[in-house]
Amino acid sequence: MNEGRADVHPVVDIRGLWSVFEKEGQRNVVHQDLSLRVMSGELLSLVGGSGTGKTVLLRQILGLEAPTRGEIEVLGEPAARLGREGAASRVGMLFQHGALFSAFTVLENIELPLRELRTLPPALVREAAMLKLQMVGLKPQDAAKMPADLSGGMIKRAALARALVLDPPLLLLDEPTAGLDPDSSDAFVALLRALHRELGLTVIMVTHDLDTLFELSTRIAVLAERQVIVSGPPREVVAFDHPFVHTFFHGERGQRAMALLDAPPSS
């Protein structure tokens, strides 16, 4: 699949990646000579069965884990450098369960990446955090709430505001709608779609939710057999002949979700 012209520098460039883990004398090869490019403005979804290393790949892009072999460049720099120097200013990360700090208010959670920079006065930090809080659909009165007082959807929105507070060009999403009821999930997907368009973000998303997958993805990459076996627009990937693709996309749940491909584009 064409992942962008050769003269355009990718936002993420993964080349010859090997991820090998050893535990109790057992050697587990998760990625074997995996390569993948993500171009500016894409919303790429990673899908694959359990153990195919989707979240491992996100952590490697963040520079939190080092691959056994191969290279990962993020925004033109080695991912390992981002891990050492702190990737928050260039890569935003929304963790599956939000990962808010329970002892901090919503606003304090959102402010944290800015405070860690130690370059802005407190008033400006607060102003920037409040702007992001409202950008994700939270209300000013939510700023003083504690994470324990939030609904699941509000936790996701607060965590998203924190991920975006430094205006990173790249956003990573790990199961962004997991644990949400259908209405909250639909609303959060609509928010992600709007932010992707309005902020010009490049997004890499891991999700098992087919509705979310088809609503948001400009491209899908399927992990199986330790590699990316296919990547491309949703219609092309769904038509690819592979057992995992058939199981994942063509069951009852998949047929229902694939109706989204034939639906008129959402506004």
C-alpha positions in Angstrom: 0.0 0.0 0.0 1.2 3.5 -0.8 1.8 5.3 2.5 2.8 8.7 1.1 5.2 10.0 -1.5 8.9 9.4 -0.9 9.6 13.1 -1.0 7.3 13.8 2.0 8.8 13.2 5.4 6.5 10.9 7.5 5.4 11.9 10.9 6.2 8.4 12.1 8.6 6.1 10.2 9.1 2.5 11.5 11.7 0.4 9.7 12.7 -3.2 10.3 11.2 -3.3 13.8 11.8 -6.3 16.0 10.2 -6.6 19.5 11.4 -9.7 21.4 10.5 -10.4 25.1 11.9 -13.1 27.3 10.2 -14.4 30.4 11.1 -17.4 32.4 13.3 -18.7 29.7 10.6 -18.3 27.0 11.4 -16.1 24.0 8.3 -14.3 22.5 8.8 -12.5 19.2 6.0 -9.9 19.0 7.2 -7.8 16.0 9.4 -9.2 13.3 10.8 -6.9 10.6 7.7 -4.6 10.9 7.7 -1.4 8.9 5.0 1.3 8.8 4.8 4.9 7.8 2.3 7.5 9.1 1.9 10.7 7.1 0.8 14.1 8.2 -2.9 14.5 8.8 -3.7 10.8 8.8 -5.8 9.1 11.4 -4.3 5.6 11.3 -6.0 2.8 13.3 -4.0 -0.2 14.4 -5.9 -3.4 14.8 -4.9 -6.9 15.5 -5.5 -9.9 17.8 -4.4 -10.2 21.4 -0.6 -10.3 21.7 0.1 -8.6 18.3 1.8 -5.7 20.1 -0.5 -2.8 19.4 0.1 -1.0 22.7 3.7 -2.0 22.7 4.0 -0.2 19.4 2.4 2.9 20.9 4.9 2.8 23.8 7.8 2.5 21.4 6.6 5.5 19.4 6.5 7.4 22.6 10.1 6.3 23.4 9.0 4.6 26.6 10.2 1.2 25.3 13.1 0.4 23.1 12.7 -2.1 20.3 15.0 -5.1 20.1 16.1 -4.1 16.7 15.1 -1.6 14.0 14.4 2.1 13.9 11.5 4.4 14.8 11.6 8.1 13.9 8.9 10.4 15.2 8.7 13.9 13.7 12.1 13.4 12.2 13.8 12.4 15.4 14.6 9.0 16.9 11.8 7.9 19.3 14.4 7.0 21.9 15.3 10.7 22.1 11.7 11.7 22.7 11.7 9.2 25.6 14.8 10.6 27.2 13.9 14.3 26.7 10.1 14.0 27.3 7.7 13.6 24.4 4.8 15.6 25.8 5.5 18.7 23.8 5.5 16.8 20.5 3.3 13.7 21.1 0.1 13.6 23.1 -1.1 10.4 24.6 -4.6 9.4 25.7 -4.4 6.2 27.8 -7.2 3.7 27.8 -8.5 4.6 31.3 -7.5 8.2 31.2 -4.7 7.9 33.8 -5.7 11.0 35.6 -4.0 11.7 38.9 -6.6 11.1 41.6 -5.1 13.6 44.0 -5.3 16.5 41.5 -8.4 18.4 40.3 -9.4 18.3 36.6 -7.7 21.6 36.0 -4.5 20.6 37.8 -4.3 17.4 35.7 -4.6 19.4 32.5 -2.1 22.0 33.7 0.5 19.4 34.6 2.5 19.1 31.3 2.7 22.9 31.1 3.8 23.2 34.8 6.5 20.6 34.1 8.0 22.8 31.4 8.6 25.6 34.0 8.7 28.2 31.3 5.2 29.9 31.7 3.8 32.0 34.5 1.0 30.3 36.6 -1.7 32.6 35.2 -0.8 31.7 31.6 -0.7 28.0 32.5 -4.2 28.3 34.0 -5.5 30.2 31.0 -4.2 27.6 28.5 -5.5 24.7 30.5 -9.0 26.3 30.8 -9.0 26.8 27.0 -8.3 23.1 26.4 -10.8 22.1 29.1 -13.5 23.9 27.2 -12.2 22.7 23.8 -13.0 19.1 24.7 -16.5 20.0 25.8 -16.1 20.3 29.6 -17.6 23.2 31.5 -15.6 25.8 33.5 -17.2 24.5 36.7 -15.7 21.0 36.0 -12.2 22.4 36.5 -12.4 22.1 40.3 -13.8 18.6 40.3 -11.8 15.6 41.4 -11.4 12.6 39.0 -13.5 10.4 41.4 -16.5 12.8 40.8 -16.4 12.4 37.0 -18.3 10.1 34.6 -16.4 7.9 32.3 -16.9 10.3 29.4 -15.7 13.2 31.4 -12.6 11.4 32.4 -11.8 10.7 28.8 -12.4 14.4 27.9 -10.2 15.6 30.8 -7.4 13.2 29.8 -7.7 14.4 26.1 -7.4 18.0 27.2 -4.2 17.1 29.1 -2.9 15.3 26.0 -3.5 18.4 23.9 -2.5 21.1 26.3 1.0 21.5 24.7 -0.5 21.5 21.1 1.4 18.4 20.0 1.2 17.6 16.2 0.9 13.9 16.9 -1.8 12.3 19.1 -1.8 8.6 20.2 -5.1 7.0 21.4 -5.3 3.7 23.2 -8.8 2.3 23.1 -10.4 5.8 23.3 -14.0 4.7 23.7 -13.4 1.7 25.9 -15.7 1.6 28.9 -18.1 4.3 27.6 -21.8 3.7 27.1 -23.1 4.1 23.5 -24.2 7.7 23.8 -20.9 8.8 25.5 -18.9 6.8 22.9 -20.7 8.5 20.0 -20.2 11.9 21.5 -16.5 11.3 22.1 -16.0 10.0 18.6 -17.6 13.2 17.2 -15.3 15.2 19.4 -12.2 13.3 18.1 -13.3 13.7 14.5 -13.8 17.5 15.0 -10.4 18.0 16.7 -8.6 15.9 14.1 -10.1 18.1 11.4 -9.8 21.5 13.1 -6.3 21.1 14.6 -4.8 19.3 11.7 -3.6 16.5 14.0 -1.9 13.3 12.9 -3.5 10.5 15.0 -2.5 6.9 15.7 -5.3 4.9 17.4 -5.6 1.5 18.8 -9.2 0.3 19.1 -11.3 -2.9 19.0 -14.5 -1.0 18.6 -15.5 -1.3 15.0 -17.9 1.7 15.1 -15.1 3.9 16.3 -12.8 2.4 13.7 -15.0 3.1 10.7 -16.2 6.5 12.0 -12.6 7.9 12.4 -10.0 6.1 10.4 -8.5 7.5 7.2 -6.3 4.3 7.1 -6.2 1.0 8.9 -3.1 -1.1 9.5 -3.6 -4.7 10.5 -1.1 -6.4 12.7 -0.8 -10.2 12.3 2.0 -12.7 11.9 4.3 -10.3 13.7 4.0 -7.7 10.9 1.7 -5.2 9.2 0.0 -7.6 6.8 -2.1 -4.8 5.1 -2.6 -1.1 5.5 -4.9 1.2 3.5 -8.3 2.8 3.4 -11.0 0.9 5.3 -12.6 -0.5 2.2 -9.4 -1.9 0.9 -8.5 -3.5 4.3 -11.9 -5.0 4.8 -11.6 -6.7 1.3 -8.1 -8.2 2.1 -8.1 -12.0 2.1 -6.7 -13.1 5.5 -8.2 -15.1 8.3 -7.9 -12.4 10.9 -9.5 -9.8 8.6 -12.4 -12.2 8.0 -12.9 -12.9 11.7 -12.6 -9.3 12.8 -14.5 -7.4 10.1 -17.0 -9.9 8.7 -18.8 -11.2 11.7 -22.2 -10.0 12.8 -20.7 -7.0 14.7 -18.5 -6.2 11.8 -21.3 -6.3 9.2 -23.3 -3.8 11.3 -20.3 -1.5 11.7 -19.3 -1.7 8.0 -22.7 -0.1 7.2 -20.9 3.1 8.3 -18.8 2.9 5.1 -21.9 3.3 3.0 -23.5 6.0 5.2 -23.3 9.7 4.3 -20.3 11.4 5.8 -20.9 12.9 9.3 -20.9 16.6 9.5 
